Amino acid sequence: MPQSGSIEIRFGPRWKFISPARVFIQNFISVALSDRIKADAVAMATNELLENAVKYGTSDDTHCIVQAFSDTGTIEASVTNQASEQSARELKSIYDKIMTGDPLEAYIVQMREAATRTDGKSQLGLARIRYETGADMRLHISTDHRVTLTVVVK
């Protein structure tokens, strides 16, 4: 698959880097594929994943790779970070739950649960990505709890 381009972004767990990363990713995709709708979708998805990486990560290394493929118009974005064993287990549970069934129904269920949570966590990000982007999503957790979430928008 010929690649129009790719970018890599690495930073420590700092909230102030997330918004500029989103804008950069959005602009990169807009230029690489001339597709503002996909650029918006992937920027939103990577923003959600980067927020989770900063919020739940346990190291100073958040790694984001975005690849644009001009021949198919496909965009693949991955965010990788180190997580605790408990955070990785919780993520796997949420991922399994929201990947089952209809994307809209999964999002509604997560919104209902978020409205009743008292711990300050909405846990809406993955359901939002799946519903709003229609993306394929993959989760990989290594034995040492290194988490990679990949979103593929076609």
N, C-alpha and C positions, 0 to 999 in steps of 0.2 A: 504494500500500500504506500504510494508516494506521500511524503509528508510535506505539508506547506510550511511547517515550522513547529518549533516547540520552545517552551520556556521552563525554567526551573527557578523556584523561589525557595530560599531557606531562611528561617529566622527563629529566634528564641520565643518563649511564651510571652509575647507582648501584644496586648490588644491593639495598640496604636498602629501596628503594621497590617492589620487585617483589611481595613478600608482601602488603603492605597494598593494592596495586593489585588483586591477585587476590581478596582478601576483599571489597573494594569492588565489583568486577565481579560476583562471585557474589551478593552481597546485592542489587545493582541488578536483576539478572535475576530473582531470586526474587520481588522485589516487583513488577516490571514485568509478568511473565508468570505468576507463581504456579506456576513449574515448577522444582523443585529439581534434577531430573535434568539438564535442559538447563543450568541455572545452574552445576552442578558441571562439566559437559563444557566449557562455554565458558570457565569460570574456569581449568581445567587447560590448555586450548589457548592462551589468552592468556598464561598464566604461562610456558609453553614458548617462545612467540614473543617475549615480553619478555626472557626470559633470553638468547635468541639475539641480540636487538637490543643488549642491554648488552654481551654477550661479544664480538660481532663488529662492532659499530657504530663509526663513526669520527667522530661528532660528539656534541654535547651535547643533541641533540634526538631523543628517542624519543617517538613519537606513537601513541596507541592510541585508536581510536574503536569503541564498542560501540553497536549499534542493536538495539532489540527491536521486533518488529512483532506487535501483538496479534491482528490478524485472521488471520494464518497461523501464529502461534507461532514464527516464524523469528527467529533471532538472527544478526546479522552482526557479526563483530569483525575489525578490521584493525589491524595494527601496522606502522608505517613508521619507517625509520631510514636513515641514510646509511651505505653500506658501501664498502669498498675494491673496486677492480676484481677482485682475486683472490677476495675473500670473496663477491662477487656471482656470480662464475663458479662457485665451489664450491657455493653455494646452489642455483643453477640446475641443476647436475648432480645434486645430491642430490634435489631436487624432482622432476626428470624421472624419476629412478630409482624413487622411492617411489610416484609416481602411476601407475606401470605395474602392471597386474595386480591380484591380490587384496590387499586391505589387510593381512590377517593374514600372508600370505606375505612381503609387503614388510617388515613389522615384524620377522618372524623373521630374515630375511636381514640387516637392520640390527643386530639383537641379536647375531647370530653375528659380524658384522664388528666390532662394538663390543668384543666379548670378546677380540679379537686385536689391537686398536689399541694403539699405544705412545705416541701423541701426546697422550693425555689427553682427546680429543674422542670422545664417544659417537656423535654424529650420529643420535640416536634420536628427537629431538623431533618432526619432521614425520611420521615413520612412526607414532609413538605417537598423535599427533593424529588422523591419518587412520583408524587402526584403532579407537581407543577412542571417538571421537565419531561416526564415520560421516559426518563433515562433508564438504561440498564445499570444496575449497581452491583458491585462485587466487594466483598469483605474478605480480607486475609489477615489472620492473626498468627504471628509466629510463636514458637514455643517460649520465647523470652518476652512475649506480650508486645511486640512491635506491631502496630495496627496500620493497615493500609486500606483505605476506602477509595474505590475507583468508580467514577461516574462516566458513562458513555452515552453521549447525545448524538443521535443520528439525524 
